[in-house]
Amino acid sequence: MAASGKSPAVELDIDGYPVRISNPDRVYFAARGETKLDLARYYESVGEGIVRALRERPCMLHRFPDGTGGEKVHQKRVPRGAPPWLETVRLHFPRFDRHADELCVTKLADVIWAVQMSTVEFHPWNSRRADTERPDEWRIDLDPMPDCPFDRVRRVAGVVREVLDELGAVGWPKTSGGRGLHVYVRIAPESEFRDVRRAALAFAREVERRAPRDVTTTWWRKDREPDVVFVDYNQNARDHTIASAYSVRGVPEATVSTPIGWDEIDAIDPRDFTIATVPARFAALGDLHAGIDDAVFSLRPLLEWAERDERAGAGDPDPSAGADA
């Protein structure tokens, strides 16, 4: 890899759209020395997958102007001067009575433009611009506490699959790019965020009932055991986002949140999925989430579970739940 620092800009042709990459040799990932241009080439290599994961969703960008060893910038608004072909979606944030025009990916050039803007991570909403207030994606986030071994995450994933199968829902797993796993379920866009979150909490509680030694739904981090898996239902609240499938993470090793098959979970090490290894995997296997839009689940059974739990006196663990973003 070339050394970090100033280098002549290069222009990439991304399906007919010119995208200029300035400082292409700036090192973004210290572990192996991958550069800004390497990051752009990675996203090109998984283009079909990353566009499918982001398509028409409001998207917050996690930018690292000086590489992942420097400051991280959370950016919602597309800046002035963006190319005319870039699409956005306007969002309202009632708590502050403000609006933001966020990136709305419809093509690979949008992703590569974001890389030019020093974006490493893509964090899309779980709703689309056709109706940003009604999610079409339910996200199950298996978040291990600091002392939790990955074997425990694997066991909890097995329970998640068991419950999904009983519900008749198809789950699409991926690594988080860190120490956890995510499972996505496509849902009909008929419920608002509050009810999607209620459904996610009801599901998390069922998983906790079946694996009480491995799982917690306790909201306050200080009250959780240090070696369990937190099923983070709050990732389904409005304006809460997690890294998309195929998103690189802002760490020196350039790990990737990577779609996997259920039958791989017992054998994988999430650290093996990086921008150095995922392109070849994608070339061989394609996008393992390619069928997600064809497997739509209704949340009605989970909302019935939520009503059952609420009748039994189970309150919301998060005292701020339901607050508008």
C-alpha positions as CSV (number, residue, x, y, z in Angstrom):
1,M,0.0,0.0,0.0
2,A,1.1,3.6,-0.6
3,A,2.0,5.8,2.3
4,S,-0.6,8.1,3.8
5,G,-0.7,11.7,2.8
6,K,-1.6,13.8,-0.2
7,S,-1.8,12.1,-3.5
8,P,-3.3,13.0,-6.9
9,A,-7.1,12.5,-7.1
10,V,-8.5,9.7,-9.3
11,E,-11.8,9.6,-11.1
12,L,-13.8,6.4,-11.1
13,D,-16.5,5.5,-13.6
14,I,-19.2,4.0,-11.6
15,D,-21.8,2.7,-14.0
16,G,-21.5,5.8,-16.1
17,Y,-21.4,8.3,-13.1
18,P,-18.0,10.0,-12.6
19,V,-16.9,10.0,-8.9
20,R,-13.7,11.8,-7.9
21,I,-11.7,10.2,-5.1
22,S,-9.3,12.7,-3.5
23,N,-6.3,11.6,-1.5
24,P,-6.7,8.0,-2.7
25,D,-3.6,6.8,-1.0
26,R,-4.5,8.0,2.5
27,V,-4.3,5.0,4.8
28,Y,-7.7,4.5,6.5
29,F,-7.1,1.1,8.2
30,A,-3.8,0.7,10.1
31,A,-3.8,-3.1,10.6
32,R,-3.0,-3.9,6.9
33,G,-2.7,-0.4,5.4
34,E,-5.8,-0.3,3.3
35,T,-6.4,3.2,1.7
36,K,-9.3,5.3,0.8
37,L,-9.1,4.0,-2.7
38,D,-9.1,0.4,-1.4
39,L,-12.3,1.2,0.5
40,A,-13.9,2.5,-2.7
41,R,-12.8,-0.6,-4.6
42,Y,-14.2,-2.8,-1.8
43,Y,-17.6,-1.2,-2.1
44,E,-17.5,-1.6,-5.9
45,S,-16.8,-5.3,-5.4
46,V,-19.9,-5.8,-3.3
47,G,-22.0,-3.3,-5.2
48,E,-25.1,-5.3,-5.7
49,G,-25.2,-6.3,-2.0
50,I,-24.5,-2.9,-0.5
51,V,-27.1,-1.2,-2.7
52,R,-29.7,-3.8,-1.9
53,A,-29.0,-3.2,1.8
54,L,-29.3,0.6,1.5
55,R,-31.8,1.0,-1.3
56,E,-34.2,4.0,-0.7
57,R,-33.5,4.1,3.0
58,P,-32.5,7.3,4.8
59,C,-28.9,6.7,5.7
60,M,-26.6,8.2,8.3
61,L,-23.0,8.3,7.4
62,H,-20.1,7.6,9.8
63,R,-17.2,9.5,8.4
64,F,-13.5,9.3,9.3
65,P,-11.8,12.2,7.5
66,D,-8.4,11.2,8.8
67,G,-8.9,7.4,8.7
68,T,-10.2,5.2,11.4
69,G,-7.4,6.2,13.8
70,G,-8.9,9.7,13.8
71,E,-12.2,11.4,14.8
72,K,-15.5,9.9,13.8
73,V,-18.2,12.2,12.5
74,H,-21.9,11.2,12.5
75,Q,-23.4,13.0,9.5
76,K,-27.1,13.0,8.7
77,R,-27.3,15.9,6.3
78,V,-26.0,15.7,2.7
79,P,-23.7,18.7,2.3
80,R,-24.1,21.4,-0.3
81,G,-22.2,20.8,-3.5
82,A,-23.3,17.1,-3.8
83,P,-23.6,16.0,-7.5
84,P,-27.1,16.6,-9.0
85,W,-27.6,12.8,-9.5
86,L,-27.4,12.1,-5.8
87,E,-30.8,11.4,-4.2
88,T,-31.9,12.4,-0.7
89,V,-34.9,11.9,1.6
90,R,-36.2,14.6,3.9
91,L,-36.8,13.6,7.6
92,H,-38.4,15.5,10.4
93,F,-37.1,15.3,14.0
94,P,-40.0,16.5,16.2
95,R,-37.9,16.8,19.4
96,F,-35.9,19.6,17.9
97,D,-38.4,20.6,15.2
98,R,-35.7,20.3,12.6
99,H,-35.4,18.6,9.2
100,A,-32.5,16.8,7.6
101,D,-32.0,15.7,4.0
102,E,-30.3,12.4,4.3
103,L,-28.6,10.3,1.7
104,C,-31.0,7.9,-0.1
105,V,-29.0,5.3,-2.0
106,T,-30.5,4.1,-5.3
107,K,-27.3,3.2,-7.1
108,L,-23.7,2.3,-6.5
109,A,-22.3,5.7,-7.4
110,D,-24.1,7.1,-4.3
111,V,-22.1,4.8,-2.1
112,I,-18.8,5.6,-3.8
113,W,-19.6,9.4,-3.5
114,A,-20.1,8.8,0.2
115,V,-16.6,7.2,0.4
116,Q,-15.2,10.3,-1.3
117,M,-16.8,12.2,1.6
118,S,-14.7,9.9,3.9
119,T,-17.6,7.6,4.8
120,V,-16.6,4.2,6.2
121,E,-19.8,3.0,7.8
122,F,-23.4,3.2,6.4
123,H,-26.2,3.2,9.0
124,P,-29.6,3.1,7.2
125,W,-33.0,3.4,8.7
126,N,-35.3,0.4,8.8
127,S,-37.9,2.2,6.7
128,R,-37.8,3.5,3.2
129,R,-38.6,6.8,1.6
130,A,-42.0,5.8,0.4
131,D,-43.1,5.9,4.0
132,T,-40.3,6.7,6.4
133,E,-42.6,6.3,9.5
134,R,-43.5,2.7,8.8
135,P,-40.5,0.3,8.9
136,D,-40.3,-2.6,6.5
137,E,-37.4,-4.2,8.4
138,W,-37.3,-5.7,11.9
139,R,-33.8,-5.9,13.3
140,I,-32.7,-8.4,15.9
141,D,-29.4,-7.3,17.4
142,L,-27.5,-9.8,19.5
143,D,-25.1,-7.6,21.5
144,P,-22.6,-9.5,23.7
145,M,-21.5,-7.9,26.9
146,P,-17.8,-7.5,27.4
147,D,-17.1,-10.9,29.0
148,C,-19.5,-12.8,26.7
149,P,-17.8,-15.5,24.6
150,F,-18.9,-15.9,20.9
151,D,-20.0,-19.4,21.6
152,R,-22.8,-17.9,23.8
153,V,-23.8,-15.6,20.9
154,R,-24.0,-18.7,18.7
155,R,-26.3,-20.5,21.2
156,V,-28.6,-17.4,21.3
157,A,-28.7,-17.3,17.5
158,G,-29.9,-20.8,17.6
159,V,-32.8,-19.9,19.9
160,V,-33.6,-16.9,17.7
161,R,-33.9,-19.1,14.7
162,E,-36.1,-21.6,16.6
163,V,-38.5,-18.9,17.6
164,L,-38.5,-17.4,14.1
165,D,-39.3,-20.8,12.6
166,E,-42.2,-21.3,15.0
167,L,-43.6,-17.9,14.0
168,G,-43.1,-18.7,10.3
169,A,-40.7,-15.8,9.8
170,V,-37.5,-15.9,7.7
171,G,-34.5,-14.5,9.4
172,W,-31.4,-13.2,7.5
173,P,-28.3,-13.3,9.7
174,K,-25.1,-11.3,9.4
175,T,-22.1,-10.5,11.4
176,S,-22.2,-7.1,13.1
177,G,-18.6,-6.4,12.1
178,G,-17.8,-6.6,15.8
179,R,-18.5,-9.3,18.4
180,G,-22.2,-9.8,17.8
181,L,-24.7,-10.9,15.2
182,H,-27.7,-9.3,13.6
183,V,-30.7,-11.0,12.1
184,Y,-33.0,-9.1,9.8
185,V,-36.6,-9.9,9.0
186,R,-38.6,-8.2,6.2
187,I,-42.0,-7.0,7.5
188,A,-45.0,-5.5,5.9
189,P,-44.7,-1.6,6.2
190,E,-48.0,-1.4,8.1
191,S,-46.8,-0.5,11.7
192,E,-45.2,2.6,13.1
193,F,-41.9,2.5,14.9
194,R,-43.5,2.3,18.3
195,D,-45.3,-1.0,17.5
196,V,-42.3,-2.5,15.7
197,R,-40.3,-1.8,18.8
198,R,-43.0,-3.4,21.0
199,A,-43.0,-6.5,18.7
200,A,-39.2,-6.6,18.9
201,L,-39.3,-6.4,22.7
202,A,-41.9,-9.2,22.9
203,F,-39.7,-11.4,20.8
204,A,-36.6,-10.6,22.9
205,R,-38.5,-11.5,26.0
206,E,-39.4,-14.9,24.5
207,V,-35.8,-15.6,23.6
208,E,-34.9,-14.6,27.2
209,R,-37.5,-17.1,28.6
210,R,-36.0,-19.9,26.6
211,A,-32.3,-19.0,27.4
212,P,-32.4,-17.2,30.7
213,R,-28.7,-17.9,31.5
214,D,-27.5,-16.6,28.1
215,V,-29.9,-13.7,27.4
216,T,-31.0,-10.4,29.0
217,T,-33.5,-7.7,28.1
218,T,-32.4,-5.5,31.0
219,W,-32.2,-2.0,29.7
220,W,-29.6,-0.4,31.9
221,R,-26.1,-1.6,31.0
222,K,-24.9,-1.4,34.6
223,D,-27.6,-3.9,35.6
224,R,-26.6,-6.6,33.1
225,E,-24.4,-9.5,33.8
226,P,-21.1,-9.0,32.1
227,D,-21.1,-12.3,30.2
228,V,-24.6,-12.5,28.6
229,V,-26.1,-11.4,25.3
230,F,-28.4,-8.4,25.3
231,V,-31.1,-8.7,22.7
232,D,-31.3,-5.0,21.7
233,Y,-34.9,-4.4,20.8
234,N,-34.3,-0.6,20.9
235,Q,-32.6,-0.8,17.5
236,N,-36.1,-0.7,16.1
237,A,-36.9,2.7,17.6
238,R,-37.2,5.7,15.3
239,D,-33.8,7.1,14.2
240,H,-31.9,4.2,15.7
241,T,-29.6,2.6,13.2
242,I,-27.0,-0.1,12.9
243,A,-24.4,-0.8,10.3
244,S,-25.9,-2.3,7.1
245,A,-25.0,-5.5,5.5
246,Y,-21.6,-5.1,3.7
247,S,-20.8,-2.0,5.6
248,V,-17.2,-1.8,6.7
249,R,-16.7,-0.9,10.3
250,G,-14.5,1.9,11.5
251,V,-11.8,-0.2,13.1
252,P,-8.1,-0.7,12.1
253,E,-8.8,-4.3,10.9
254,A,-11.6,-3.1,8.5
255,T,-14.0,-5.8,9.5
256,V,-17.2,-6.0,7.5
257,S,-20.8,-6.7,8.6
258,T,-21.3,-9.7,6.4
259,P,-24.3,-11.8,5.5
260,I,-23.9,-15.4,6.5
261,G,-25.9,-18.6,6.3
262,W,-27.5,-20.1,9.4
263,D,-25.4,-23.2,8.9
264,E,-22.2,-21.1,9.1
265,I,-22.8,-19.7,12.5
266,D,-21.2,-22.6,14.4
267,A,-18.0,-22.3,12.4
268,I,-17.3,-18.7,11.7
269,D,-15.0,-16.2,13.4
270,P,-16.5,-12.7,12.7
271,R,-13.0,-11.3,12.7
272,D,-12.3,-13.2,9.4
273,F,-14.7,-11.0,7.4
274,T,-12.8,-7.9,6.3
275,I,-12.4,-5.8,3.2
276,A,-9.5,-8.1,2.3
277,T,-11.6,-11.3,2.4
278,V,-15.3,-10.4,1.7
279,P,-14.8,-9.5,-2.1
280,A,-13.8,-13.1,-2.9
281,R,-16.6,-14.5,-0.8
282,F,-19.1,-12.2,-2.5
283,A,-17.8,-13.3,-5.9
284,A,-18.2,-16.9,-5.0
285,L,-21.5,-16.8,-3.1
286,G,-23.2,-13.7,-4.3
287,D,-25.4,-11.8,-1.9
288,L,-26.8,-14.2,0.7
289,H,-29.5,-11.6,1.5
290,A,-30.7,-11.5,-2.1
291,G,-34.1,-13.0,-1.3
292,I,-35.0,-10.9,1.7
293,D,-37.7,-8.8,-0.1
294,D,-39.5,-12.0,-1.0
295,A,-40.1,-13.2,2.6
296,V,-42.4,-10.7,4.2
297,F,-43.7,-11.4,7.7
298,S,-46.6,-9.8,9.5
299,L,-45.9,-8.6,13.1
300,R,-49.4,-9.4,14.3
301,P,-48.4,-12.5,16.3
302,L,-45.7,-10.6,18.0
303,L,-48.0,-7.7,18.8
304,E,-50.3,-10.2,20.4
305,W,-47.4,-11.4,22.5
306,A,-46.7,-7.8,23.4
307,E,-50.3,-7.3,24.6
308,R,-50.1,-10.5,26.6
309,D,-46.9,-9.3,28.3
310,E,-48.4,-5.9,29.0
311,R,-51.5,-7.4,30.5
312,A,-49.3,-9.5,32.8
313,G,-47.7,-6.3,34.0
314,A,-44.5,-6.3,32.0
315,G,-43.6,-2.6,31.6
316,D,-41.2,-1.1,29.1
317,P,-37.6,-1.4,30.4
318,D,-36.6,1.9,28.9
319,P,-38.2,4.8,30.7
320,S,-37.7,7.1,27.6
321,A,-39.3,4.6,25.2
322,G,-41.5,6.1,22.6
323,A,-39.9,9.5,22.7
324,D,-39.8,11.0,19.2
325,A,-36.4,11.4,17.6
